[in-house]
Amino acid sequence: MFEGIVCFQRKGKKDKNDTVNDTVKEDEILRLIKISNKISARRIAKETEYSIATAKRYMAKPKEKGKLKRIGPDKGGYWEMRNAN
């Protein structure tokens, strides 16, 4: 009778493991950008096996912190790594 029903967990506060996982994902993306500063969000998603939306979300956090800046347009531009405190 309940076959095929998916149960969802309630969204609540993040626990410590979620924060650690977020940091690991950000670090992985920053590592790829460090290797190739012209890498696209699509390529990052492919390399990390994240969705494009997830890759963009984890790229946004270092941008907000001032660690990462996009120079130029989406096509032909590049990423600049910055030391932010």
C-alpha positions as CSV (number, residue, x, y, z in Angstrom):
1,M,0.0,0.0,0.0
2,F,2.8,2.5,0.8
3,E,5.2,1.2,-1.8
4,G,7.1,3.9,-3.6
5,I,6.4,6.6,-0.9
6,V,9.5,8.6,-0.1
7,C,9.9,10.0,3.4
8,F,11.6,13.4,3.8
9,Q,13.5,14.5,6.9
10,R,12.5,17.9,8.3
11,K,15.0,20.6,7.7
12,G,16.4,21.8,10.9
13,K,19.6,23.3,12.2
14,K,22.8,22.1,10.5
15,D,24.9,19.9,12.7
16,K,28.7,19.9,12.8
17,N,29.1,17.2,10.1
18,D,27.0,19.4,7.6
19,T,29.4,22.3,8.2
20,V,32.4,20.1,7.7
21,N,31.0,18.6,4.5
22,D,30.3,22.2,3.2
23,T,33.9,23.2,3.9
24,V,35.2,20.0,2.2
25,K,33.0,20.8,-0.9
26,E,34.2,24.4,-1.0
27,D,37.8,23.3,-0.7
28,E,37.4,20.8,-3.5
29,I,36.0,23.5,-5.8
30,L,38.7,25.9,-4.8
31,R,41.3,23.2,-5.5
32,L,39.9,22.8,-9.1
33,I,39.9,26.5,-9.6
34,K,43.5,26.7,-8.4
35,I,44.5,24.0,-11.0
36,S,42.7,25.8,-13.8
37,N,41.5,29.4,-13.2
38,K,39.4,29.3,-16.5
39,I,37.3,26.3,-15.3
40,S,33.5,26.7,-15.8
41,A,30.8,25.8,-13.3
42,R,29.7,23.1,-15.6
43,R,33.2,21.5,-15.6
44,I,33.4,21.8,-11.8
45,A,30.0,20.0,-11.6
46,K,31.3,17.3,-13.9
47,E,34.6,16.9,-12.0
48,T,33.0,16.8,-8.6
49,E,29.9,14.9,-9.6
50,Y,27.7,17.7,-8.1
51,S,24.8,19.2,-10.0
52,I,25.5,22.5,-11.6
53,A,23.3,24.3,-9.1
54,T,25.2,22.7,-6.2
55,A,28.6,23.7,-7.7
56,K,27.4,27.3,-8.2
57,R,26.1,27.3,-4.6
58,Y,29.5,26.2,-3.2
59,M,31.3,28.7,-5.5
60,A,29.1,31.5,-4.2
61,K,30.3,31.1,-0.6
62,P,34.0,31.8,-1.2
63,K,32.9,34.7,-3.5
64,E,30.9,36.2,-0.6
65,K,33.9,35.8,1.7
66,G,36.2,37.6,-0.7
67,K,38.3,34.5,-1.4
68,L,37.2,34.2,-5.0
69,K,36.4,36.7,-7.7
70,R,35.3,36.2,-11.3
71,I,37.3,38.4,-13.8
72,G,35.6,39.0,-17.1
73,P,32.6,37.4,-18.7
74,D,31.4,33.8,-18.3
75,K,33.0,32.9,-21.6
76,G,36.6,34.0,-21.8
77,G,36.9,35.1,-18.2
78,Y,38.9,33.6,-15.3
79,W,38.8,33.1,-11.6
80,E,41.1,35.0,-9.3
81,M,42.0,33.5,-5.9
82,R,42.3,36.0,-3.1
83,N,43.5,35.8,0.5
84,A,40.6,37.0,2.6
85,N,40.7,37.3,6.4
